[in-house]
Amino acid sequence: MSVKITDICIACGACIDECPVEAIVDDDNNPNDDGCYFVYNDKCVECVGHNDEPACATACPTEGCIVWDSIVDAQPHRDDVGEDKRTSHTPVVE
C-alpha cells in the first residue's frame, strides 16, 4: 500500500523531510505536472521497517491531506508485517 497526497496539500514540505525512502516529491518534480506534491507508489513502504506509522502523515499539519491509496504489487501492507519482521535484521523490502 502507499500513501497519496490530496489536493488540499499546503505544500509545507514536512512530508518530504520525513520520508525515509524519498518517495515524495514536490510540485516542481511531480510527473503528473498538476502542481501538487506526489508520492511514487512503487517506492512508498508506509515506513514499514523505518517507523511505527507513516512519518509523512504524522508530520503533515493538514488533516485529511495524506490518505491511503491502493495496494501496489510487491509492497507489504503495514498489517501484514508481523512483530518478528519488525524486530529482525532482515529487510522487509529489498
N, C-alpha and C positions, 0 to 999 in steps of 0.2 A: 504494500500500500504506500501511497505517497501523500504529501500534503499539497494543497492547492491554495494559492493566494487569490482572493476575490478582488473585485474592482473597488471595494471600499478601503483598500490599502492607502495609507497616508504617506507612503514612501519614506519612512523614517530610517530605514536601514538596519533596524535592530535584528531582524531575522537573518540578514546576510552575515552579520558579525557572529551570530551564534551557530550557524550551520557547520557541523564538523566535517561534512563531506563536500562542501562547496556546491551544493545542488541548486542554490538560489542565486539568481542574477537580477540586477536592477533593470529599470525600464530601458536603459540605453542598449542593453545586451539581450533583450527579450527577442527570441526568434519569431514570435508572432507579431512583433512590431505594433503592439496595441497600447503602449505607454504604461503598462503595469509591470510590477515585479513578476518573476516567473520561476517556477520550480521544475527542474528537469526530473520527471517522474522515474526515469531509468537510473538516476543517481541517488534519489532520496531514499533513506533507510529508516525514516521516522526516529532517528537517533538510537535505534537498537544497537547495543554494544557500545554506545557512547554516553547516553543519559537515560534517566528513568522515564522520561517523557520527551516528546518532540521539543527541542530547545527553541525553535522558531516560534511556536505557539505560545510558549511560556514568556518569551521576550516581547512578543507583539503587544503593543498598548491598545490596539483596536479590536474590540470584541467582535467575533464573527468574521474576521478578515482571513484567518487561516483555517481551512476546512479540510476534511479528508476526501481524497479523490478515489478513483477505482483501484483495485488491486492490479499490480504490474507483475507480469511473469518473472519469476526468479527473485522477486523481492519478498523477504519474510514480513509477515504482519506481526505487530507487537504481541498480540495474544497468542501467537504460535511459537514464541520463543520462551522456552522454559527457564527456570532458575539455574539449571545445570549449565545451559549455554551462556547465560549472563555472567556467571562467575568463572567459567573456564577460560583458558588462554587460547582456545581455538576460535578463530574468527567466525562469526555468524555469516557474514557476507564476504565473499572472496573477490 
